Amino acid sequence: MMIAVIIEEALLNLGCIVVGPVGKLDAALRLAGEEALDAAILDVNIRGGKSFPVAERLQARGVPFALASGYGDWALPAAFQNQPRLTKPFTVQDLEERVRALTSGSPCAASGPAALPLPA
């Protein structure tokens, strides 16, 4: 949970409106299907399984996202091996750079909400 708080604080400092963090798969799926999101950071591991169904839902909606994972490509489904990634452990600077890339360089305040479904 401490890592999720640090990530949330970093996103808030960028001017993002943070939706989450979400620690359970069912809640993350609901959020991914219903919330207005400009970008998302998904931890691959989430209570209830892996976050790949959430990633699929975001892809279907056209919401850009990055996977936070310490796994290499070998552990990801083929559909997500080229997905932007935050490799664990990552720094706040890495997070900020990835969020800017997901939002086409726009500061979060201009682009709106960011999702943060991460495990607690």
Buried (B, 14 or more C-beta within 10 A) or exposed (E): EEBBEEBBEBBEEBEBBBBBBBBBBEBBBBBBEEBEBBBBBBBBBBEBEBBBBBBBBBBEEEBBBBBBBEBEEEEBEEEBEEBBBBEEEBEBEBBBEBBBEBBEEBEBEEBBBBBBBBBE
